[in-house]
């Protein structure tokens, strides 16, 4: 039996077509790109999380000479938000990138580990988290929820099921 998975998102060639809140969130992420610690790759990523109470919490990628020891911007921002504002719903996350090597005129999607962490927070809070992505310039992609980015996800019930 063959099945298909479809991913729904909207593309905004002109970022000014976003809502004022989306524009502000994306700009906050861009403002934090200079905080990224990326001396090895030169690939800077920033994330900004919009909390239900309007607060915005940012994070950037943090590299390490021993590559597996670093952490992606998405997880830095989400862990900071969860730690600083436990129980407050995360409404949206905006992601942006820049690099020393080329103009990033297209969005770069989160890695699989970040998608799983984002999804777990979405499931835990029982409320969708919008995902907004843009490169240094160019179009903006908007996903209504994290499940759209990880349709065949790992979830808690799997851990609780036993043969």
BALOBA-1460 file (C-alpha; in Angstrom, 3 decimals):
// residues 163
<rec num="1" residu="x" x="0.000" y="0.000" z="0.000"/>
<rec num="2" residu="x" x="1.411" y="3.374" z="-0.980"/>
<rec num="3" residu="x" x="0.649" y="6.506" z="0.994"/>
<rec num="4" residu="x" x="1.624" y="10.135" z="0.640"/>
<rec num="5" residu="x" x="2.582" y="12.740" z="3.183"/>
<rec num="6" residu="x" x="1.847" y="16.340" z="2.313"/>
<rec num="7" residu="x" x="3.399" y="19.311" z="4.031"/>
<rec num="8" residu="x" x="1.375" y="22.513" z="4.104"/>
<rec num="9" residu="x" x="3.075" y="25.880" z="4.389"/>
<rec num="10" residu="x" x="2.791" y="29.357" z="2.962"/>
<rec num="11" residu="x" x="5.541" y="31.132" z="1.052"/>
<rec num="12" residu="x" x="5.867" y="34.888" z="1.264"/>
<rec num="13" residu="x" x="8.138" y="36.230" z="-1.487"/>
<rec num="14" residu="x" x="7.710" y="39.678" z="0.057"/>
<rec num="15" residu="x" x="8.245" y="39.597" z="3.847"/>
<rec num="16" residu="x" x="6.082" y="42.718" z="4.220"/>
<rec num="17" residu="x" x="3.061" y="40.451" z="3.598"/>
<rec num="18" residu="x" x="3.602" y="38.895" z="7.047"/>
<rec num="19" residu="x" x="1.700" y="40.065" z="10.112"/>
<rec num="20" residu="x" x="3.375" y="42.746" z="12.262"/>
<rec num="21" residu="x" x="3.979" y="40.129" z="14.999"/>
<rec num="22" residu="x" x="5.654" y="37.764" z="12.518"/>
<rec num="23" residu="x" x="7.837" y="40.573" z="11.147"/>
<rec num="24" residu="x" x="8.867" y="41.590" z="14.668"/>
<rec num="25" residu="x" x="9.705" y="38.018" z="15.659"/>
<rec num="26" residu="x" x="11.791" y="37.446" z="12.541"/>
<rec num="27" residu="x" x="13.590" y="40.756" z="13.065"/>
<rec num="28" residu="x" x="14.431" y="39.816" z="16.660"/>
<rec num="29" residu="x" x="15.987" y="36.599" z="15.375"/>
<rec num="30" residu="x" x="18.002" y="38.542" z="12.778"/>
<rec num="31" residu="x" x="19.164" y="40.991" z="15.442"/>
<rec num="32" residu="x" x="20.614" y="38.067" z="17.409"/>
<rec num="33" residu="x" x="22.665" y="36.556" z="14.564"/>
<rec num="34" residu="x" x="25.723" y="38.432" z="15.827"/>
<rec num="35" residu="x" x="25.445" y="36.471" z="19.102"/>
<rec num="36" residu="x" x="26.003" y="33.157" z="17.337"/>
<rec num="37" residu="x" x="29.245" y="31.402" z="18.210"/>
<rec num="38" residu="x" x="30.262" y="29.889" z="14.876"/>
<rec num="39" residu="x" x="34.051" y="30.286" z="14.554"/>
<rec num="40" residu="x" x="34.503" y="26.964" z="12.741"/>
<rec num="41" residu="x" x="31.683" y="26.896" z="10.196"/>
<rec num="42" residu="x" x="30.912" y="30.602" z="9.844"/>
<rec num="43" residu="x" x="27.274" y="29.455" z="9.647"/>
<rec num="44" residu="x" x="25.232" y="31.536" z="12.081"/>
<rec num="45" residu="x" x="21.681" y="30.616" z="13.064"/>
<rec num="46" residu="x" x="19.331" y="32.546" z="15.322"/>
<rec num="47" residu="x" x="15.912" y="31.662" z="16.701"/>
<rec num="48" residu="x" x="13.316" y="33.803" z="18.447"/>
<rec num="49" residu="x" x="10.437" y="32.260" z="20.394"/>
<rec num="50" residu="x" x="7.220" y="34.215" z="20.900"/>
<rec num="51" residu="x" x="5.617" y="33.360" z="24.216"/>
<rec num="52" residu="x" x="1.868" y="33.559" z="24.825"/>
<rec num="53" residu="x" x="2.409" y="36.565" z="27.124"/>
<rec num="54" residu="x" x="4.195" y="38.480" z="24.331"/>
<rec num="55" residu="x" x="7.736" y="37.993" z="25.611"/>
<rec num="56" residu="x" x="10.330" y="37.013" z="22.999"/>
<rec num="57" residu="x" x="13.224" y="34.747" z="23.967"/>
<rec num="58" residu="x" x="16.145" y="34.339" z="21.571"/>
<rec num="59" residu="x" x="18.917" y="31.826" z="21.072"/>
<rec num="60" residu="x" x="21.783" y="31.280" z="18.651"/>
<rec num="61" residu="x" x="23.859" y="28.320" z="17.590"/>
<rec num="62" residu="x" x="26.833" y="27.598" z="19.823"/>
<rec num="63" residu="x" x="29.601" y="25.626" z="18.156"/>
<rec num="64" residu="x" x="32.380" y="23.773" z="19.871"/>
<rec num="65" residu="x" x="35.703" y="22.495" z="18.632"/>
<rec num="66" residu="x" x="34.322" y="19.009" z="19.310"/>
<rec num="67" residu="x" x="31.350" y="19.435" z="16.931"/>
<rec num="68" residu="x" x="28.866" y="17.162" z="18.698"/>
<rec num="69" residu="x" x="29.243" y="19.295" z="21.831"/>
<rec num="70" residu="x" x="27.661" y="22.379" z="20.247"/>
<rec num="71" residu="x" x="23.975" y="23.178" z="20.153"/>
<rec num="72" residu="x" x="21.601" y="24.505" z="17.508"/>
<rec num="73" residu="x" x="19.894" y="27.887" z="17.870"/>
<rec num="74" residu="x" x="16.430" y="26.343" z="17.938"/>
<rec num="75" residu="x" x="17.186" y="24.198" z="20.975"/>
<rec num="76" residu="x" x="19.064" y="27.011" z="22.744"/>
<rec num="77" residu="x" x="16.022" y="29.283" z="22.354"/>
<rec num="78" residu="x" x="13.455" y="26.622" z="23.270"/>
<rec num="79" residu="x" x="15.364" y="25.422" z="26.332"/>
<rec num="80" residu="x" x="15.856" y="29.025" z="27.488"/>
<rec num="81" residu="x" x="12.149" y="29.768" z="26.974"/>
<rec num="82" residu="x" x="11.044" y="26.647" z="28.820"/>
<rec num="83" residu="x" x="13.445" y="27.308" z="31.672"/>
<rec num="84" residu="x" x="12.663" y="31.024" z="32.045"/>
<rec num="85" residu="x" x="8.907" y="30.773" z="31.454"/>
<rec num="86" residu="x" x="7.752" y="27.285" z="32.540"/>
<rec num="87" residu="x" x="4.152" y="26.605" z="31.635"/>
<rec num="88" residu="x" x="3.864" y="29.598" z="29.285"/>
<rec num="89" residu="x" x="2.769" y="28.511" z="25.813"/>
<rec num="90" residu="x" x="5.212" y="29.054" z="22.952"/>
<rec num="91" residu="x" x="3.142" y="30.531" z="20.109"/>
<rec num="92" residu="x" x="5.775" y="30.792" z="17.365"/>
<rec num="93" residu="x" x="9.445" y="30.369" z="16.563"/>
<rec num="94" residu="x" x="11.293" y="32.365" z="13.889"/>
<rec num="95" residu="x" x="14.554" y="31.092" z="12.397"/>
<rec num="96" residu="x" x="17.132" y="32.875" z="10.286"/>
<rec num="97" residu="x" x="20.651" y="32.192" z="9.044"/>
<rec num="98" residu="x" x="23.704" y="33.924" z="7.670"/>
<rec num="99" residu="x" x="27.075" y="32.659" z="6.548"/>
<rec num="100" residu="x" x="30.492" y="34.028" z="5.700"/>
<rec num="101" residu="x" x="30.583" y="31.970" z="2.505"/>
<rec num="102" residu="x" x="27.510" y="33.057" z="0.531"/>
<rec num="103" residu="x" x="24.357" y="35.147" z="0.597"/>
<rec num="104" residu="x" x="21.615" y="33.037" z="2.171"/>
<rec num="105" residu="x" x="18.615" y="34.119" z="0.105"/>
<rec num="106" residu="x" x="16.521" y="31.092" z="1.027"/>
<rec num="107" residu="x" x="15.300" y="29.602" z="4.311"/>
<rec num="108" residu="x" x="17.205" y="26.759" z="5.953"/>
<rec num="109" residu="x" x="15.036" y="24.229" z="7.782"/>
<rec num="110" residu="x" x="15.820" y="22.947" z="11.288"/>
<rec num="111" residu="x" x="17.746" y="19.710" z="11.665"/>
<rec num="112" residu="x" x="15.918" y="16.540" z="12.676"/>
<rec num="113" residu="x" x="16.923" y="16.796" z="16.343"/>
<rec num="114" residu="x" x="15.569" y="20.342" z="16.548"/>
<rec num="115" residu="x" x="12.348" y="19.321" z="14.828"/>
<rec num="116" residu="x" x="11.836" y="16.579" z="17.403"/>
<rec num="117" residu="x" x="12.467" y="18.975" z="20.317"/>
<rec num="118" residu="x" x="10.170" y="21.593" z="18.793"/>
<rec num="119" residu="x" x="7.470" y="18.967" z="18.337"/>
<rec num="120" residu="x" x="7.766" y="17.721" z="21.896"/>
<rec num="121" residu="x" x="7.146" y="21.240" z="23.217"/>
<rec num="122" residu="x" x="4.186" y="21.589" z="20.855"/>
<rec num="123" residu="x" x="2.710" y="18.299" z="22.100"/>
<rec num="124" residu="x" x="3.461" y="19.107" z="25.754"/>
<rec num="125" residu="x" x="1.696" y="22.465" z="25.598"/>
<rec num="126" residu="x" x="-1.200" y="20.994" z="23.563"/>
<rec num="127" residu="x" x="-1.074" y="24.036" z="21.329"/>
<rec num="128" residu="x" x="0.420" y="24.630" z="17.883"/>
<rec num="129" residu="x" x="3.679" y="26.526" z="17.501"/>
<rec num="130" residu="x" x="3.973" y="28.412" z="14.227"/>
<rec num="131" residu="x" x="7.361" y="28.109" z="12.480"/>
<rec num="132" residu="x" x="8.688" y="31.060" z="10.461"/>
<rec num="133" residu="x" x="11.893" y="30.668" z="8.408"/>
<rec num="134" residu="x" x="13.956" y="33.048" z="6.297"/>
<rec num="135" residu="x" x="17.551" y="33.278" z="5.151"/>
<rec num="136" residu="x" x="19.419" y="36.586" z="5.341"/>
<rec num="137" residu="x" x="17.011" y="37.742" z="2.647"/>
<rec num="138" residu="x" x="14.524" y="36.241" z="0.241"/>
<rec num="139" residu="x" x="11.216" y="34.504" z="0.775"/>
<rec num="140" residu="x" x="9.756" y="33.576" z="4.135"/>
<rec num="141" residu="x" x="8.181" y="30.182" z="4.779"/>
<rec num="142" residu="x" x="5.462" y="29.904" z="7.416"/>
<rec num="143" residu="x" x="4.272" y="26.576" z="8.833"/>
<rec num="144" residu="x" x="1.134" y="26.548" z="10.990"/>
<rec num="145" residu="x" x="2.657" y="24.004" z="13.353"/>
<rec num="146" residu="x" x="5.725" y="21.870" z="14.001"/>
<rec num="147" residu="x" x="3.904" y="18.648" z="13.044"/>
<rec num="148" residu="x" x="4.019" y="19.924" z="9.463"/>
<rec num="149" residu="x" x="7.829" y="19.741" z="9.612"/>
<rec num="150" residu="x" x="7.900" y="16.276" z="11.149"/>
<rec num="151" residu="x" x="4.823" y="14.344" z="10.018"/>
<rec num="152" residu="x" x="6.139" y="10.874" z="10.965"/>
<rec num="153" residu="x" x="7.345" y="11.803" z="14.419"/>
<rec num="154" residu="x" x="8.432" y="9.907" z="17.511"/>
<rec num="155" residu="x" x="5.978" y="10.441" z="20.362"/>
<rec num="156" residu="x" x="5.541" y="9.562" z="24.025"/>
<rec num="157" residu="x" x="3.022" y="6.741" z="23.532"/>
<rec num="158" residu="x" x="5.753" y="4.727" z="21.778"/>
<rec num="159" residu="x" x="7.792" y="4.767" z="24.987"/>
<rec num="160" residu="x" x="4.849" y="3.569" z="27.059"/>
<rec num="161" residu="x" x="3.783" y="0.721" z="24.805"/>
<rec num="162" residu="x" x="5.078" y="-2.710" z="25.665"/>
<rec num="163" residu="x" x="4.603" y="-5.998" z="23.851"/>
